[in-house]
């Protein structure tokens, strides 16, 4: 196994574990939302903290599992054309799409978001509501984590595509589900 293959497998494992752990937030969101509705309409009690926690969980869920979603080939794609392509063409599409679309967007998100996150950390930004969650700066940091995890999974996608294009591995033997 080459060093690049090990790197790709490490990235895949990182995003797989991250995705499996953070996917539980979907269930937590449903349960907390149920409690919020029950409190509000049955008992007449409102909870800003609980409502904000749903927003936090929603943000964490979709931002942190983006790499996991890419690993499992579940991002939006024009599958009508891609599905019918031979493996080598899929490899080229994945390689070029990652290099010229995914990575530039990830780098732009990171570059533009960094000062925004840094400013939030500088003041330890909290909720505007007195009874809200005070760690807004932590949630904003997830934007940077999103860009890094997605860019890393893009690197894994490139490695898998290069292995197929170089003939080092048959597409059916490749561990990545990108094809």
C-alpha positions in Angstrom: 0.0 0.0 0.0 1.5 3.3 -1.0 1.7 6.4 1.2 -0.9 8.2 -0.8 -3.3 5.2 -0.4 -2.7 5.3 3.4 -3.4 9.0 3.5 -6.6 8.5 1.5 -7.7 5.7 3.9 -6.9 7.8 6.9 -9.0 10.7 5.5 -11.9 8.3 4.7 -11.8 6.8 8.2 -11.7 10.3 9.8 -14.8 11.4 7.8 -16.5 8.1 8.3 -16.2 8.3 12.1 -17.0 12.0 12.2 -20.1 11.4 10.1 -21.3 8.4 12.2 -20.9 10.3 15.4 -22.4 13.6 14.3 -25.3 11.9 12.4 -26.8 11.3 15.9 -27.5 15.0 16.0 -30.4 14.4 13.6 -32.2 12.3 16.3 -31.2 14.8 19.0 -32.7 17.6 16.9 -36.0 15.8 16.6 -36.2 15.0 20.3 -35.3 18.5 21.4 -37.8 20.0 18.9 -40.4 17.7 20.3 -39.7 18.8 23.8 -39.8 22.5 22.7 -43.2 22.0 21.1 -44.5 20.1 24.1 -43.3 22.7 26.5 -44.6 25.6 24.5 -48.1 24.3 23.5 -48.9 21.9 26.4 -47.2 23.7 29.4 -46.9 27.3 28.0 -43.2 27.4 28.7 -40.7 28.8 26.2 -37.0 28.0 26.1 -34.7 30.2 24.0 -31.8 28.0 25.0 -33.5 24.9 23.7 -34.6 26.6 20.5 -31.0 27.8 19.9 -29.6 24.4 20.6 -31.6 23.1 17.7 -30.0 25.7 15.4 -26.5 24.7 16.8 -27.2 21.0 16.2 -28.5 21.7 12.7 -25.4 23.7 11.9 -23.1 21.1 13.3 -24.9 18.3 11.6 -24.7 19.7 8.1 -21.3 21.4 8.3 -19.4 18.6 10.0 -20.8 15.7 8.0 -20.2 17.3 4.6 -17.0 15.3 4.1 -18.8 12.1 5.1 -21.5 12.9 2.5 -18.8 13.3 -0.1 -17.1 10.1 0.9 -20.4 8.3 0.3 -21.1 10.1 -3.0 -24.3 11.6 -1.6 -23.8 15.2 -2.7 -25.9 16.5 -5.5 -24.7 15.5 -8.9 -26.1 15.3 -12.4 -26.3 11.5 -12.2 -28.0 11.1 -15.6 -24.6 11.5 -17.3 -22.2 10.4 -14.6 -23.8 7.0 -14.0 -23.4 6.0 -17.6 -19.7 7.0 -17.8 -16.9 4.4 -17.9 -14.8 4.3 -14.7 -11.9 6.2 -16.3 -14.1 9.0 -17.4 -15.6 9.1 -13.9 -12.1 9.3 -12.5 -11.4 12.3 -14.7 -14.6 14.0 -13.7 -13.8 13.4 -10.0 -10.2 14.6 -10.4 -11.0 17.7 -12.3 -14.2 18.5 -10.4 -12.3 18.4 -7.1 -9.3 20.4 -8.4 -11.3 23.1 -10.2 -14.6 23.2 -8.3 -14.5 21.7 -4.8 -11.1 22.9 -3.7 -11.4 26.5 -4.8 -14.7 26.7 -3.0 -13.3 25.1 0.2 -10.3 27.5 0.1 -12.5 30.5 -0.6 -14.8 29.6 2.3 -11.9 29.1 4.6 -10.2 32.4 3.5 -13.3 34.5 3.7 -14.5 32.9 7.0 -11.3 33.1 8.9 -11.5 36.8 9.8 -15.2 36.4 10.7 -14.4 33.5 13.0 -11.4 35.3 14.4 -13.4 38.4 15.3 -16.0 36.2 16.9 -13.4 34.5 19.1 -11.8 37.9 20.0 -15.0 39.0 21.8 -16.1 35.4 22.8 -19.4 36.2 20.9 -22.5 34.9 22.6 -26.2 34.8 21.9 -28.1 38.1 21.7 -30.7 36.6 24.0 -29.8 36.7 27.7 -31.0 33.1 28.2 -29.5 31.9 24.9 -26.4 29.8 24.3 -23.3 31.9 24.8 -20.9 30.0 22.6 -21.7 31.5 19.2 -17.9 31.8 18.5 -17.7 28.0 18.8 -20.4 27.5 16.2 -18.8 29.9 13.8 -15.6 27.9 14.1 -17.4 25.0 12.5 -17.3 26.9 9.2 -13.5 26.4 9.2 -13.9 22.7 10.2 -16.4 22.3 7.4 -14.0 23.7 4.8 -11.0 21.5 6.1 -13.0 18.2 6.3 -14.5 18.7 2.8 -11.1 19.7 1.3 -9.5 16.7 3.0 -12.1 14.4 1.5 -11.5 16.0 -1.8 -7.8 15.0 -1.5 -8.9 11.4 -0.8 -11.2 11.6 -3.9 -8.2 12.8 -6.0 -6.0 10.0 -4.7 -8.7 7.4 -5.5 -9.3 8.8 -8.9 -5.5 8.9 -9.7 -5.2 5.2 -8.6 -8.0 4.3 -11.1 -6.6 6.5 -13.9 -3.1 5.1 -13.4 -4.3 1.5 -13.6 -3.0 0.8 -10.1 -6.3 -0.6 -9.1 -9.5 -1.8 -10.8 -12.5 0.4 -10.1 -14.3 -2.6 -8.5 -11.3 -3.1 -6.1 -11.2 0.6 -5.0 -12.4 1.2 -1.4 -13.8 4.6 -2.1 -17.5 4.7 -3.2 -16.8 7.6 -5.5 -17.3 5.5 -8.6 
